[in-house]
Amino acid sequence: MVLALKHGDRLDLAPALARWMLAPAKPLLKRADILAPVPLHHWRMLRRKFNQSAELARHLAHQSGQFCLPDLLTRQRKTPSQDGLTRSERMENQRGAFQVTQRHRQVIKGKAVLLVDDVLTTGATLSACAEALYAAGANNVDVIVLARVERDG
């Protein structure tokens, strides 16, 4: 179902998948001031037609009554696909790729942000997003993901 949402244009799955995320997210939602999705680069957004993480964040915010800023973060450079990369290669690939959108810099100072993503593999993308949020003044950053990739070995 995750792949159908991400690559199969199954936007209709987002509300139900966000509902699945709601129960495990409750403790994180209680301390969050802002929900924010991991952004896609604009070229990838054109190819996919929507940001699956933004759709999950939007539905999670709606279902929980939380505030969501879908454009809190921007991807400032296009990064190659993470497929087949080691953890250290993934970290390097994502380093410096994200920044807080200029108009939201004052909004997040001292705030707790809950980052929403569809899949966690090594944490490189979420780590790079968290670094950008902390650098812009966020007080706390938590993450919630729909699925986690289990790697052999």
C-alpha positions, -999 to +999 in steps of 0.1 A: +000+000+000+029+023+007+043+018-027+009+022-043+006+056-026+042+067-034+045+054-070+011+043-081-009+075-079-031+060-052-038+093-034-071+078-022-051+057+003-038+087+022-067+092+046-067+056+057-029+054+060-029+086+081-056+070+103-032+041+109-005+066+119-028+084+143-027+060+173+011+056+175+015+094+168-007+105+197+021+111+222+041+130+196+010+150+185+004+161+221+038+179+223+039+191+187+031+227+177+034+221+140+032+191+117+054+193+086+061+168+057+094+160+042+094+180+009+100+167-026+122+185-050+100+204-075+112+181-104+102+150-085+069+166-075+062+172-112+068+135-120+048+121-091+021+148-092+018+150-054+040+147-023+029+116-005+044+128+028+025+160+025-008+141+019-001+120+050+007+151+071-024+169+058-047+140+067-030+134+100-034+171+109-070+170+099-078+139+119-059+151+150-069+188+149-032+198+146-017+227+127+002+216+095+026+237+075+031+217+042+057+241+030+077+246+062+107+229+046+120+232+011+144+209-007+170+234-020+188+210-043+179+179-063+194+148-047+199+115-065+177+086-056+187+069-023+181+034-038+212+012-034+232+037-013+248+028+020+238+046+052+268+069+050+262+076+013+226+084+021+237+108+049+261+126+025+235+127-003+210+145+020+234+168+038+224+204+034+195+195+010+168+211+031+161+245+045+132+262+064+111+283+040+121+319+046+085+331+054+082+304+082+115+311+099+099+332+127+070+308+131+091+278+142+114+296+167+110+278+200+084+254+186+081+216+185+078+202+151+065+167+141+081+157+108+059+133+087+074+110+061+062+079+043+092+056+046+122+054+070+152+035+057+183+049+073+170+081+087+193+102+065+165+124+050+147+129+083+180+137+100+188+164+073+153+179+078+157+179+116+191+197+112+175+224+091+147+228+116+170+231+146+193+255+127+162+277+121+153+277+158+130+248+164+130+237+201+122+200+194+118+178+164+101+144+164+093+121+135+065+098+125+066+075+095+042+052+079+066+024+073+101+014+081+124-006+057+140-036+074+174-042+060+191-076+061+223-079+081 
